[in-house]
Amino acid sequence: MTNTTHFGYSTVEENEKVHKVAEVFHSVAAKYDVMNDLMSAGLHRAWKIFAIAQAGVRTGFKVLDIAGGTGDLSKEFAKQAGPTGEVWLTDINESMLRVGRDRLLNKGIITPTLLCDAEKIPFPDNYFDRVTVAFGLRNMTHKDAALAEMHRVLKPGGKLLVLEFSKVASALQKPYDVYSFSVLPWLGKMIANDADSYRYLAESIRMHPDQETLKTMMQEAGLECVNYFNLSAGVAALHTGIKI
């Protein structure tokens, strides 16, 4: 029997989801940063700054930025880790990775980039001091496998940070739904000429595990001291965990 999974609100074969997600990000890569600013009124920048601060990257650290996209986190981590550190910008989508690589080069930052499937991370056990994934986990087919891989490549004492859209406070649910399913696709059409991709992104947020469920998934992957911070009333959340 063929295994199925969700692509937004649709049910698709697992191998089909990989291609569909790839199509979405090939489509939005060129306008990704502009749309992020519009969609979040710039809040995504504050959320990332908070995640970077919580990461506590120091000189000489090895850092893996999974689904790093346009390189916002890698840019800061490369500065913090310094010339003796090692920061890898990775993404499963070549279009996104090219945009991120070029942005870093334009800022004079030379750091390795790699096409990488988070469910099959091509690094040895106990290699990284920090592993981060920002707004990428919800697009992964087997989130449990990806989290287990992130745990595997962390050094003992290393930290995983997962920044992702999450479940908003109940008082905000109705206006948030109106924004997500009416305004967001309209913005996608006007700015990126692609309403469908942004409709999928809204649906993918709703299908992503809530804060407590993701906390449990991280614990089941072997992480300890798992905690989360609600950001902007739960529009996003930062989960952290330590490998013991």
C-alpha positions as CSV (number, residue, x, y, z in Angstrom):
1,M,0.0,0.0,0.0
2,T,1.1,3.6,-0.7
3,N,1.7,5.7,2.3
4,T,-0.1,9.1,2.3
5,T,0.4,12.3,4.1
6,H,-1.1,15.8,4.1
7,F,-0.2,18.7,1.8
8,G,-2.0,21.5,3.4
9,Y,-5.6,20.2,3.7
10,S,-5.2,17.7,0.9
11,T,-4.2,14.1,1.2
12,V,-1.4,13.0,-1.1
13,E,1.1,10.2,-1.5
14,E,4.3,10.8,0.5
15,N,6.6,11.0,-2.6
16,E,4.1,13.4,-4.2
17,K,4.3,15.8,-1.2
18,V,8.1,16.2,-1.7
19,H,7.6,17.4,-5.2
20,K,4.6,19.6,-4.4
21,V,6.5,21.3,-1.5
22,A,9.5,21.8,-3.9
23,E,7.2,23.5,-6.4
24,V,5.9,25.9,-3.8
25,F,9.4,27.0,-2.8
26,H,10.7,27.2,-6.3
27,S,7.8,29.5,-7.0
28,V,8.2,31.8,-4.0
29,A,12.0,31.9,-3.6
30,A,12.6,35.1,-5.5
31,K,10.0,37.0,-3.4
32,Y,10.4,35.1,-0.2
33,D,11.8,37.9,1.9
34,V,9.5,40.5,0.6
35,M,6.5,38.3,1.3
36,N,7.7,37.4,4.8
37,D,7.9,41.1,5.7
38,L,4.4,41.7,4.3
39,M,2.8,38.6,5.8
40,S,4.2,39.1,9.3
41,A,4.4,43.0,9.3
42,G,8.1,42.4,9.8
43,L,7.6,40.4,13.0
44,H,9.5,37.4,11.5
45,R,12.7,39.4,11.9
46,A,12.0,39.9,15.6
47,W,11.2,36.2,16.0
48,K,14.5,35.2,14.3
49,I,16.5,37.7,16.5
50,F,15.0,36.0,19.6
51,A,15.9,32.6,18.2
52,I,19.5,33.7,17.5
53,A,19.8,35.1,21.0
54,Q,18.5,31.8,22.5
55,A,21.0,29.8,20.4
56,G,24.0,31.5,22.2
57,V,26.4,30.6,19.4
58,R,30.0,31.3,20.5
59,T,33.4,31.5,18.7
60,G,34.4,28.1,17.3
61,F,30.9,26.6,17.4
62,K,29.7,24.2,14.7
63,V,26.2,25.1,13.6
64,L,23.7,23.4,11.2
65,D,21.0,25.7,9.8
66,I,18.4,23.3,8.4
67,A,15.8,24.7,5.9
68,G,17.9,27.8,6.2
69,G,16.4,29.4,3.1
70,T,17.5,32.9,2.4
71,G,20.2,32.7,5.2
72,D,18.9,35.0,7.9
73,L,20.1,32.8,10.7
74,S,23.2,31.6,9.0
75,K,24.4,35.2,8.5
76,E,24.3,35.9,12.2
77,F,25.7,32.5,13.2
78,A,28.6,32.9,10.9
79,K,29.5,36.2,12.5
80,Q,29.2,34.8,16.0
81,A,31.1,31.5,15.3
82,G,33.9,33.4,13.6
83,P,36.7,32.0,11.4
84,T,37.3,29.1,13.7
85,G,33.6,28.1,13.6
86,E,31.7,26.1,11.0
87,V,28.2,27.2,9.9
88,W,26.3,25.2,7.3
89,L,23.4,26.8,5.4
90,T,21.3,23.9,4.2
91,D,18.0,23.5,2.4
92,I,16.2,20.8,0.5
93,N,15.1,23.3,-2.1
94,E,17.8,24.4,-4.6
95,S,16.0,27.7,-5.5
96,M,15.9,28.8,-1.9
97,L,19.5,27.7,-1.3
98,R,20.7,29.7,-4.2
99,V,19.0,32.8,-2.9
100,G,20.5,32.3,0.5
101,R,24.0,31.6,-0.8
102,D,23.9,34.7,-3.0
103,R,22.7,36.9,-0.2
104,L,25.5,35.7,2.1
105,L,28.1,36.3,-0.6
106,N,26.8,39.7,-1.3
107,K,27.3,40.5,2.4
108,G,30.9,39.2,2.2
109,I,30.0,36.0,4.2
110,I,31.5,32.8,2.9
111,T,30.1,29.7,4.6
112,P,29.4,26.3,3.2
113,T,26.0,25.6,1.6
114,L,24.5,22.2,1.0
115,L,21.3,20.6,-0.5
116,C,20.1,18.6,2.5
117,D,17.1,16.4,3.3
118,A,16.5,16.9,7.1
119,E,15.3,13.3,7.3
120,K,18.7,12.1,6.1
121,I,21.3,14.6,7.4
122,P,24.7,13.8,5.8
123,F,26.9,14.5,8.9
124,P,28.3,12.1,11.5
125,D,26.9,11.6,15.0
126,N,27.7,14.2,17.7
127,Y,29.1,16.8,15.3
128,F,27.2,20.1,15.9
129,D,27.0,22.4,18.9
130,R,23.7,23.9,17.6
131,V,21.1,22.8,15.1
132,T,18.4,25.2,14.1
133,V,15.3,25.0,11.8
134,A,13.2,28.1,11.2
135,F,9.8,27.8,9.5
136,G,10.8,24.5,7.8
137,L,9.7,21.7,10.1
138,R,6.0,21.9,9.1
139,N,6.9,21.2,5.5
140,M,8.7,17.9,6.3
141,T,6.9,14.7,5.6
142,H,8.3,12.7,8.6
143,K,8.8,15.2,11.3
144,D,9.7,12.5,13.8
145,A,12.5,11.2,11.6
146,A,13.8,14.7,11.0
147,L,13.9,15.5,14.7
148,A,15.6,12.2,15.4
149,E,18.3,13.1,12.8
150,M,18.7,16.5,14.4
151,H,19.2,14.9,17.8
152,R,21.7,12.4,16.3
153,V,24.1,15.1,14.8
154,L,24.1,17.2,18.0
155,K,27.0,16.9,20.4
156,P,26.1,16.0,24.0
157,G,25.3,19.3,25.6
158,G,24.3,20.7,22.2
159,K,21.0,22.5,21.6
160,L,18.2,22.2,19.0
161,L,16.1,25.2,18.3
162,V,12.9,24.9,16.3
163,L,11.2,28.2,15.3
164,E,7.8,27.6,13.6
165,F,4.3,29.0,13.2
166,S,2.1,27.6,15.9
167,K,-1.3,27.7,17.5
168,V,-2.5,31.2,18.3
169,A,-4.4,32.3,21.4
170,S,-8.1,31.4,21.1
171,A,-9.2,35.1,21.1
172,L,-7.2,35.7,17.9
173,Q,-8.3,32.6,16.0
174,K,-11.1,34.1,14.0
175,P,-9.3,37.2,12.8
176,Y,-6.2,35.1,12.2
177,D,-8.2,32.7,10.0
178,V,-9.6,35.6,7.9
179,Y,-6.1,37.0,7.4
180,S,-4.6,33.6,6.6
181,F,-7.2,32.4,4.1
182,S,-8.3,35.7,2.5
183,V,-5.5,38.3,2.8
184,L,-2.5,36.0,2.5
185,P,-3.5,34.4,-0.8
186,W,-4.4,37.9,-2.1
187,L,-0.9,39.2,-1.1
188,G,0.6,36.1,-2.8
189,K,-1.2,36.9,-6.0
190,M,-0.4,40.6,-6.0
191,I,3.3,40.4,-5.0
192,A,4.5,36.9,-6.1
193,N,1.8,36.2,-8.7
194,D,1.1,32.9,-6.9
195,A,-2.0,32.7,-4.7
196,D,-2.0,28.9,-4.5
197,S,1.4,28.6,-2.9
198,Y,0.5,31.0,-0.1
199,R,-2.9,29.3,0.4
200,Y,-0.8,26.1,0.9
201,L,1.4,27.8,3.4
202,A,-1.6,29.0,5.4
203,E,-3.0,25.4,5.4
204,S,0.4,23.9,6.4
205,I,0.4,26.1,9.5
206,R,-2.9,24.8,10.6
207,M,-1.8,21.2,10.1
208,H,1.4,21.6,12.1
209,P,1.5,20.2,15.6
210,D,0.6,22.7,18.4
211,Q,3.1,23.7,21.0
212,E,2.6,20.9,23.5
213,T,2.5,18.2,20.7
214,L,5.7,19.4,19.2
215,K,7.3,19.5,22.7
216,T,6.3,15.8,23.2
217,M,7.7,15.0,19.7
218,M,11.1,16.5,20.6
219,Q,11.2,14.6,23.9
220,E,10.4,11.4,22.0
221,A,13.3,12.1,19.7
222,G,15.6,12.0,22.7
223,L,15.9,15.7,23.6
224,E,15.9,16.8,27.3
225,C,14.9,20.1,29.0
226,V,12.5,20.8,26.2
227,N,10.8,24.2,26.5
228,Y,9.0,26.6,24.3
229,F,8.4,30.3,24.1
230,N,5.2,31.7,22.5
231,L,5.9,34.6,20.3
232,S,3.2,37.2,19.3
233,A,0.4,35.3,21.2
234,G,1.4,32.0,19.7
235,V,1.5,33.0,16.0
236,A,5.0,31.5,16.2
237,A,6.8,29.5,18.9
238,L,10.4,28.7,19.6
239,H,11.0,25.2,20.9
240,T,14.4,24.4,22.4
241,G,15.9,21.1,23.6
242,I,19.2,19.8,24.8
243,K,21.0,16.5,23.9
244,I,22.3,15.0,27.1
